[in-house]
Structures are given as structure tokens and as C-alpha cells.
Amino acid sequence: MIKISDKTQCCGCSSCDEICPVNCINMVEDNEGFLFPQVDTSACINCGACDKACPIIQADCVDAGEIVEVFEQPKTIGGWIKDDAIRADSSSGGAFSLFANYVLSNGGIVYGAAICNDNVVRHIAVEKTEDLYRLRGSKYVQSIIGDSYFKIKQNLNTGRMVLFVGTPCQAAGLYSFLGKQKYDNLYIIDFICHGTPSPKVFDAYVKYLEKKHGCSINSFRFRTKDRGWNPSGLQLGTVIEMSNGKHIRNYPAFKDPFMNGFLDDSYLRDSCYSCRFKSLPKYYADITIADFWGVTKDYPQLNDGKGTSLVLLNCEHGAIIFDLVQADFFGKEVDFEKSIRRNQTLIKSAKQNSRRNQFFREFQSKSFSYLMIKYMNPFVWAEHKMIAITWKLVQKIIRDITRYIIEVLNITWKEDN
């Protein structure tokens, strides 16, 4: 029976909930807005299915057979989809749509995160190319999986091709839910994930905006390229369309209060600060996609200001589907180590903001406008960034001095000998 005594040991993937044969597990929101499994012990039959489906528990049980076809180091591609309209509608270079179009054109089905009409982010299924726009673009909120894993298994068992896109922990959750079974008709894509912010905080932000402007929100775009795409990411911003026709634009993104707190790591899920899925090789995902941050330094020809994707092919299965679609992709193979210099969240967890616990204590009782001023403004973000940069410089100076002293001592020791 699944027991969560330490919140860092649950990623909220819902795999345990979906696998339970007697439906005695429900995902329940905690006071921070994150979902955790709650077990009806009176109905539990102690079958152990939930433990076997938990990706965090199973992360300690990976055997050699699971990584036979997994590349020790991913084959790394940089570039963009050749369809200009799709690329313009995508967060970076449109890599997701490249694979999604192939699956749909072969009668398949695509599962991914969408912002629904109630401004809640949920995983949904898309079966038509014209509906793919709902899954494009970044959503900086943890999505609700619902019964997606269960439906995916049904699709697979009928022989239908399936593409699933989600966070690394959601991808690992699906892999564990399926009993670590490999399906030729399943493609799993994750992305380089910074962490998942609280849906409850986002909901509070939505309500704040609707109250302030006296109308509802029609659409919320966490990332736009209205001002182009740059490897630094600073020009990217949010665009919020209100039902009265007004558009709220925040550039750069840290000027948006919610994005500011996200970038400052103020309200990520507990497990994100010690993520279990920051290692290679990736046995649970065929492909990893991301923005190719820092591309200009080593590959200036791969940046035309319209968005560049980084595509990591983690295994033979991922490499095969890329071979099938690469005619629709402009790009080239790039050096893995160079490609992740500015994508360190592939292998490193976010560092918890020292004021996170204080934020959530005040979140229970204070107004959102109060929280915005105290925790979610550009000056606070800049202050924390400056402290981080200063500390890195201090560390570098200490390392350089230490290295110099060691070199001097080594010389002295050699002379004495």
C-alpha cells in the first residue's frame, strides 16, 4: 500500500491512483495545491500494485534489461520544424508537433497538457491535427493526469499508435503504470523540466486578474514569441487575453507575477527540489525535447530568432521515429555536452527558495496582491539572482586560490625531495 510520509517522495503522477484494482486511492489536493494519493485502508486489498506503479519507488529498481536499447548518452539534434506556421505557434522550434503530426497521420492519438476552459491544466487526448494547437506551448503548472494512463493502455492494446508528452515524472509514471513493458506503438516524450509550480497559486492569480479587470480570462499563454526567440530567453513573455478584449502583456516573463515566483523557485512541488529523474540514461522516455538555450555560442547557424528546439534521442525507438520525420525538420546533430551547458535542469534539480515555506504560510491567509509585492516582483527576483551570481563568483575565487596554493605546495614538495 502506497504511503507518503515524506512529500519529496511523491511527484503527483497519479499512477498509483490509476492502477488500483479496487479504486481505493484518490488524488487529493493538499494546502499548497498539489495532488497526493489518499488510500481508503478499509477497501485496500494490499495487492501491492500501487507500489509497483510508483515511478519513484521503481527508480531504485531499474535492471539491466530495461536499458538494453537506451543510449548511455543521447543522440542530440538542434533545429526546427520546417512548417513556419506551426513553428510560430510553438514555444521554441516545434519539435513536439513534428512527432505529433506523424502519429496522427498514421491514425494514432496524442496525449498532452492543455489549458482547459476553466484555466485548469489537464492532460487530454487529441485525434485531429487541427486540435494540436491545444497541446502546443509551455504550461507552467502541474497538469492533472486524470485517467490518461488507463486510456493509453486501452489504446495500445487495440494496436493504436500513441504519443504521450509530459514531465519526466509523468513519463516515468506512465512507464511504471504499464509494468515497464515496451510497446512498439508507444512513443513517450518528456521535456527538460525546471519544476512544476502550484496549480493553487496559479488559480489564485487567475482569480486576482479576473477581479481586478472585472471579467473572465479567455486565454493564458505562458510563453509567446511576439518579440522573437533568443537563446537567453529574456525576451519571452506572457500574454493574457481577457473576455473584454483587453490583452495583458508581460515582457520579459519575470515581470508576470506568477512567472516571477516560478522562476524564483518559490512554489514548486516539494519533489522538484530533489527530483529523481535528473539522471541519464533515460530508460522511461524515448525522446526529450527543450529550448536550445545558448545555441548561438557553438551553433550560430541554428538560430534565426524564430525558435530552436533541442531534441535528445534517448534510445533506438526514439531514433527510429526521428528518422521517419527528419525530412520535415531543419537541423543538425550537435555535441551533447555543449547542448546542455544552458540546459542544466536536465541533470540538476531546482534549488528551493529559502522563503518557500514562509510563502505558503502566508498564502493561506494573505491577499494575492500582498503576496505579489512581497514575493513575486522583479526586484525580489533580481536580488536573488544577484546573490546567486555573487556567491558563484566567491566560490570561483575560493577554488582559484585553493588551486594556486596546492600548486605552490606541490612545487615546494618537489623541491624538498
N, C-alpha and C positions, 0 to 999 in steps of 0.2 A: 504494500500500500504506500502510495506516494505521501511523503511527509516533508513539509517545508518549514524547517526550524530556522533556517538562515536564508534570507531573501536574496542573497547574492547567488544562491544555488538554484534559482528558478528564472528562466528567461521569458516565461509567459507564452510559450509557443502553442499551448493548448493540445499538444499531442496526447498527454495523459487523459484529458477530458474526452477526446475523440475515440481513443482506443478502448475505453472501459466497456466491457460487455454487458454490464448491468446498469449503466448510466448513473452511477453513484457519485460521479465527480462533476462539479460545476466550476467554471471560472468566475471568480468573484473579485470585484474591484476593491482595492484597499484604499486607505485615506489619501494616498498620493495619486490615485487614478490608474494604477497598474493592476493587471489581472493575475490572480494566483489561484491554484486549484484548491477547492474545498471538498473534502470527502465526507460523504454520509457513511459513517463507520457501521451503522446498523444494517446497511444494504450491501456493504463491501463483502466480496467472497474471497478476498486475499489470493487472487489468481496471479498477481504479480505483473499483469500486462502493462500497467502504468509505469512501473519501474523500467521495463524493457523498452518502452516507447520514449522515455525521457532522454533527450539528447545530451544533457549534462551528465547524467549517470552513465550513459553509454559512451561518453567521450573518454572514459577511463578503461573502456573495454574494446578498443579497436584492435583487431587482429590483422595479421599479415595478408590474409585473403582479401580483406576489404580494400587494400591499396595496391593490388597487383597491377591494375591498369592506370593508377594515379601517378602523374608525373611528380617527381621529387621537387622540381622547380617548374612552375607553369610556363608554357609557351606563351609569349607576350606579344600582343598586337596593339598598335596605335593607329587611330584613323576615324573615319566617319562613314555613315550610310550615304549612298550616292543620291538618294531622293532628297532634294533640297527642302521640300515642304515638311517632310517627316523630321528631318534634322532640325529645322527651325522650331518645331513643336516639342522637341526633346530637350532635356536638361543639358546634355552635352553633345555627343556625336551620333545619337540614335542607335546605339548598339542593341538595345533591348528590342526595338522594332524590327531590326534585321532578322533576329531569330524568331520573333513572334509572327512575322509575316510568313515565314517558311512553314511554321507549324500550322497556321490557319489555312494556308494554301493547300495543305495536304489533309484537310478535313479534321485537323486537330482542335484542341481547346487550350486557352491560355488563362492561367490564374495569376493575379497580381493585385496590388493595393490600389484602391480608388477612393477619392473623397466623395462620399455619398451626399445626397440632398440635405441631410441633417448635419453636414460638416463633420461626420464621423468617418474615420479611415477604416475601411474594411477590405478584406480580400474578396474579390469577386471573380467570376468566370466570364471570359469573353470568347465568343464563337464567330464573330464577324470582324473583318478588317476595319470596317468603318467605325467600330466601337473601341478600337485600340487606344484612341486618344485618352480614354478614361484611365488607362494604366500608365501612360507616359508621364514623365516628370517626377521630381522628388516629392516625397511626403514625409515631413519631419515629425511624425507621430507614430507610435507603435500601432500597427494595424490589428484589427480583430480577425483572427483566422476563421472563426466560426466552424462550419463543418467542411471546410475546403479539403482537408486531408482525406476524409472519408469519401467525398465525391471523386477525388483524384484516383483513389484506389478502384472505385467502380469504373471510371473511365478506362483505366489501364487494363482491367480485367476483361473489358469488352474489345480490347485491341486498339483503342483510340490513342492517337498521339497526344501527349500532354506536355506543356511547358509551364513550369512553376517558377515564379520570381519572388524572392523575399529576402529578408535579412539573413545573415549567416545562421543565426539561431533558429529561424523559421525553416530554412533549408535543411538544417540538421534535424529539426523536429520532424519534417516530412520523411526524411531518410530513415529515422528510427521508427516512425509510425508504420512504415512499410516493411519493418522487420529487417532492415538493411539489405533488402532484396533489390537487385539490379534489374531494371526494365529497359529493354531496347527502345520502347516507345515513350520513355520519360526523359525529359531534359530538365535539370534543375540548375537555375541560375541564382547566385546571390550577388551582393554588391559590397564594395568596401564601405563598411558602416562605421560611422563615428559613435553612434549610440542612439537609443530611442527615447525621446522626451515623453513626458507625461501627457496622455490624452486629456486628463482632467484639467491640466493647466491650459492646454490649447482650447478646451471648451470654455474655460473662464475668459480667455482672451476674445473668443468669438462673441460671447455674451456682452463683454465690455464694449466691443466695437458696435454691436447692434444697438445697445442702449445709448451710446454716445451719438450715433448718427440717426437714431430713430427709425431704423429699417433693418431688414434682414440682409445676410450676405448671400449673394448669388454664386460667387466662386472665390476660391482662395488658392493662389498659386505661390508655392513656397520658393520657387526658382523660376526666373524668367531671363531671357537673353535679349530684352528690348534694347539694351545698350551694348550688345555683343557678348562674346565669351572671351575671357582672358585667363591664362594659366594661374594667375594669382587668386582668382575667384572673387576679388573685392568688388567688381562692378555688378555682380549678380544681386538681384533684389526680389522682394515680394510684391505682388500685385493683387489687391483685394477689390473685387467688384461688388458694390452694394446694390440692393434692389432699386434704389432711387436713381441709378445710373452713374453714381459717383465712383471713381476709381482711386483707391489709396495706393500710392507707390512709395516704397521704402528702398532707397539705394544709398550705400551698399546694404546688404542684408542685415548687418548688425544694428541698423537703425530701426528695424522692426523689433518691437519689444519681445515677442515670443522667440524670434530667431536669435536675438541677443542672448537671452537666457540659455538657449540651446547651445550656442557657440561657446558660452562661458561655462558649460557643463554644470549648470545649476540644478537641473531637474531631470537627469537621465534615470533610467531604471537602475536599481542597485547592481544588478548583474553586469551592467555595461562597464562598470569601473574595474571589473576583473573578469572580462569576457573569456569564456572557454574556447572561443572559436577564432582566436587570433594566431593560429599556427598553420604551418604548411607541413606536409601536403594536405590539400583539402579533399578528404575522402567522400564528402557528402554533397559536393556541388560540382557539376561538370564544367561550369563557366563562372567566372567572376567578372563583373563589369564595374566601371567607375569613370569619373572625370580623369583625364590625363593631366593632372596638375603638374606644373613645372616642365611641360613638354618642350617649351621653346629653348631651354638651355642646351639640350642634346639633339633635339629633332625639330628645328625651326620650320622645316618644310611641312610638318604636321599641324601647324597652327595657322589658320587663315581667319581667326577671330569669330568663327561661327559655331565652334564647339567640337572638341576632340574627345573621343572615347578611348579608354584603356580596356582591353579585353584580355583576360587571363584564361587560357585553356588549361584546365586542371587535370584532364585525363584524356584518354583516347576517344571516349564517347563525345566529349566536348569538341575535340579536334575534328572529328568526322563531320559534325553538323556545321562547323565553321567552313570546312572545305566545300560544303554544299551551297553556302550562301556568300562566299567571299567575292563572287563576281559582282555583287551589289554593294561592295564595301571598298572604299578607297583607304589604303593604309599600307603599313609595312610591319614586319617583325622588328621588335625593339629589345634592348637589353633589359632584363628583368630588374636587376639591381638599380639601374638608372631610373626605371619607370616608377619605382616606389619611394624614391627619395622624398617626394612631396605627398606620398600616399602611405604614410607610416601607420595609419589606422588599420591597414591590412594586417599588421602584426603587433600593434600596440593598442592597449585599451585607453580610453579617455581617463584623465586624471580627475578625481572627484573634487568639485569646488568645495572649499573649506566652509562655505556658508550654506551648503545644500540642506542640511538638517534644519538650520535656522529658517531657511526659506519655507520649507514645508510646514514648520510650526506656525509661521505667520500666515501661510496660505490658507489655513483653516479658519482664520478669523478676520484678516485684514482685507481691505478692498483691493481690487486689481490695480487701480491707479496708484495706490500706496506701494504695492509690490513692484510696479514698473519703475517708479522713482528710485526705490532702494536697491533693487536687484537687476533690473532689466533696461539699463540705459547705456548709451555708447561710452560715457565717461567711466563707468564701472568696468565695462569690457576693456577699454584702453588701459586702465590702471592695472588690471590683472595681466594683460599682455605685456606691459612694460616690466612688471615684476618678474614674469616668466623669462623675458629676454635678458633682464639684468642678472637673474640667477644663473642662466646658461653661460653668460659671459664670465661670471665669477667662477663657475665650475671649470670653464676652459682655462682661465688664468691659473687656477689651482693645479689643474692637470699639467699645464706647461711648466710651471715652477717645479712641480714634483718630478717631471721627466728630466728637467735640467739638473736637478740635484742628484738624481740617480745616475745620470751620465757622468757628472763630475766625480761622484763616489766610485764609479766603475773605473774611471781613469786613474784615480788615486790608488785603488786596489791593485791595478795592473802595474803601476809604478813601484808599489811596495814589494810586489812579487819579483 
